[in-house]
Amino acid sequence: MAASCGVDEPSGIGNGGSDSAEATSDAARDAGTADTGADAETTSDGSQDAETDAGADGGTKDVGADGGTTDIGADVICAAGEACNALLDDGGLCPGECIAQRHGLWCRGTVFNGLCHRLPPDTRTNPDATFGDLELRPGWVPARVLPGDEIDVLLSATNTSTKSQSFTFSHKHPDTWELVSSSFDGLNSLDLDAGQKIELRARMRAVKPDVFSGGVIITFFIGENAYDMKTTIVFPPDGNVACGGFHFPASWCANPADCFSGPFYNNSICCDAVFYPGAFCCADAGCQGGPCIDGKCVDAVPQMNQANTVMRGNHRMLVVASDITPHDTSDVCQNRYAELRGQFGLEGFEEYVRSVLSARTRKAEIGFDWYVIAGIEAEDFIKNGQYDFLNFSSQLEDFVAGRGCIGGFDEFDKVIMASPKVDIGGMGGVANALGRIAAVTLYDNLIAHEVAHTWGATDLYIEMGSQFQYQLDLMGNNLGGFGPPEDGVMRGEMGLADIDGNGVIDVFEFAVYPEALEIAKLEAYLTYKDTLEIHAAVGAIENGRHMKVIIPSFSADLPDYGVTKEFFYTNTVVLDATEIDLAAVRAAGSLNVHLTAKHKFTDRDFFRQALNLDEARTIPVSEMQR
């Protein structure tokens, strides 16, 4: 049965919020000079809200683009190591730009002590220091030691003034070092005559490696000042991986009794004499099924299976902020985008998104239409005292729909629910399925991080790589504290690279304004595990071409057996002998499958559209070999 297309009525977002994707298809074009967003729509309260905003062009921020493009005046075949920012024509030529692709893992910062530091490390070895009239001169210590080594520490303190002075004194050392003996045991002040010098001496024993954590031996507190004596305790060779003159464990955690309570990594790799905790690969050869992108093997786009759109095309965005602005429920449905877009970081979010797209694809084919609801409190809609993500989302949706603001959350590509009262396990934000996001506050880079999940990006901050090679990346949890976030790894996971190696940047292989759905794949296998596997995928047709599409869920009905299976963020379902007569399937040699799917998307004019797939096929059943 052919796919059908239905149009949903607009929910009255109205103000647009940014250029449409079509209006911004030329990267970084004419920022802020024209309102080219959606046409005015009638809001749910009957008013007209026609304000649009061109947004930021985003083409100026450096996100670490791989390099140049092939400057072409006519369609060409892209060179090896390049990919086209458009679908190839029937002759395999690129009608757009050929953009250099870089795979693998390299240090984008400074190598120190065998590790890649994205922020400049402090490589000084115990410099002299002057605090007012107090001059400090440290003695020599080795640059690196091993656990069990003992070293002597010396710090000379001189009163350079012409009068006697007294300074409070104390000291402490981390658990990576043991104080064996000292000349300052019991000392709590330094009483120095004019020009007098005192030597503070200690014998210290290295207890455990601190190469990951900074290398402080002992800290002296003198008056209002502190001075750290430093060296680095490195890992011994035995049982560890040799890398660039250093040794590191293949996996490690700071607290072996509970690894998740502190820094840890389960995976690591040594590339070009640099050790990368939390990374998997140095080059494509280290991966199966996909290339190596910044140390991670990316085998699918989107990589995160909770993505519901690609980073391209028009997006309708709902923001509901509770307990953030003053309480006022007199006009809950009022769109407060114009008032709050700066405070909530919506403009900065758009600028960042366009900067990434422009750097990676030389296009910024994305648009946003915002509906911002504020002035409510969680107690206005939470009636059962449960503030967890699912209950918060469900009751908030009922509340705003019940007030007539929207028909439901599915009228939007992304729904951002912000409240300091939402229970998301102590996190700043959480992305869930179907583009639903909860956050305790709102600002540009937090929104970017969570929305990136819904475009396919995975977190980089779980393991220790976020303290080293991924420290400046958005998904490494750089939310602006270390400057503009970079796009390490996520560039591949969200489709801004050529993961499948077919010469096209992946995001351009997905339909954003499809005309119909189709069955892209439908296969059945009897396995050696006594199960039946059905592999299925739904595709789309756009401008007469077969395209990929993200459909979070669809169903397969097996009418001969009275069984229906749901594909939810997967392309494979498995049935065992309790669900289906495997002997009957084997004897038949074929399977009748009725596939149904629904796809909602935002069109070129920011209206919601719905496509349906309803098709029955008879497919052969193959035997899957071990």
Secondary structure, 3 states (H helix, E strand, C coil): CCCEEEECCCCCCCCCCCCCCCCCCCCCCCCCCCCCCCCCEECCCCCEECCCCCCCCCCCCCCCCCCCEECCCCCECCCCCEEECCCCCCCCCECCCEEECCCECCCCCEEECCEEECCCCCCCCCCCEEECCEEEEECCCCCEECCCCEEEEEEEEEECCCCCEEEEEEEECCCCEEEEEECCCCCCEEEECCCCEEEEEEEEEECCCCCCCCCEEEEEEECCEEEEEECEECCCCCCCEEECCEEECCCEECCCCCHHHCCEECCEEEECCEEEECCCCCCHHHCCCCCEECCEECCCCCCCCCCCCCCCEEEEEEEEEECCCCCCCCCCCCCCHHHHCCCCCHHHHHHHHHHHHHHHHCCCCEEEEEEEEEEECHHHCCCCCCCEHHHHHHHHHHHHHHCCCCCCHHHCCEEEEECCCCECCCCCEEECHHHEEEECCCCHHHHHHHHHHHCCCCCCCCCHHHHCCCCCEHHHCCCCCCCCCECCCHHHHCCCCCCCCCCECHHHHECCCCCEEEEEEEEEEECCCCEEEEEEEEEEEECCEEEECCCCEEEEEECCCCEEEEEECCCEEEEECCCCCHHHHHHHCEEEEEEEEEEEEECCCCCEEEEEEEEEEEEEEEECCC
